[in-house]
């Protein structure tokens, strides 16, 4: 029996919606990254975008364990000499774009390269409960009930 290798014509993409209220960021990001790559499917092929489209709502209500909210630092560089900037997770979550915490966590769990950038395009993250993808009829996926450690109050 030959090894199965999927191609773009064989891939069936579903739409999945995840409510991130009180979910731990790292656990949420690892499950979302697995869904984006398609590793939850028996037809997974490493060089093909066979993952699902994932919608994450209420990303501003995610939880960081321990003291990461105050101590975790996100760095970025402006491109100029000495232009390294830093922000804490608390300042990002209370700022204008709190969904970036989830986006960066998922992005850093995907492998680098053109395929991962295309798979990351299948991720939509919204800070509140509203999203414009009702026409796709996404099915709800409750990550909080998969493991008791996934949800913190």
TAKAFEN-V5528 format. One record per pair of residues at least 24 apart in sequence whose C-alpha atoms are under 8 Angstrom apart, sorted by the first residue. I is the first residue (numbers start at 0). J is the second residue. Records with the same first field share a line. If there is no record, write none. Layout:
# TAKAFEN-V5528
I->J, J
This chain:
# TAKAFEN-V5528
3->42
4->42, 44
5->42, 43, 44, 47
6->47
7->47, 48, 49
10->48, 49
11->49
12->49, 50, 51, 52
13->51, 52, 137
14->51, 52, 53, 54, 135, 136, 137, 138
15->51, 52, 53, 54, 137, 138, 139, 140
16->53, 54, 55, 56, 137, 138, 139, 140
17->53, 54, 55, 56, 139, 140, 141, 142
18->55, 56, 57, 58, 128, 139, 140, 141
19->55, 56, 57, 58, 60, 61
20->57, 58, 59, 60, 61
21->60, 61, 62, 150, 151, 152
22->60, 61, 62, 142, 143, 149, 150, 151
23->61, 62, 63, 64, 148, 149, 150, 151
24->61, 62, 63, 100, 101, 104
25->104
26->149
27->142, 149
28->101, 104, 105, 108
29->105, 108
31->105
32->105, 106, 108, 109
35->118, 119, 121, 122
36->109, 115, 118
46->114
47->114
48->114, 117, 118
50->118
51->121
52->121, 122, 123
53->121, 122, 123
54->122, 123, 124, 125
55->122, 123, 124, 125
56->124, 125, 126, 127, 128, 129, 130
57->125, 126, 127, 128
58->97, 98, 101, 124, 125, 126, 127
59->92, 97, 98, 126, 127
60->126
62->151
96->126
97->126
98->124, 125, 126
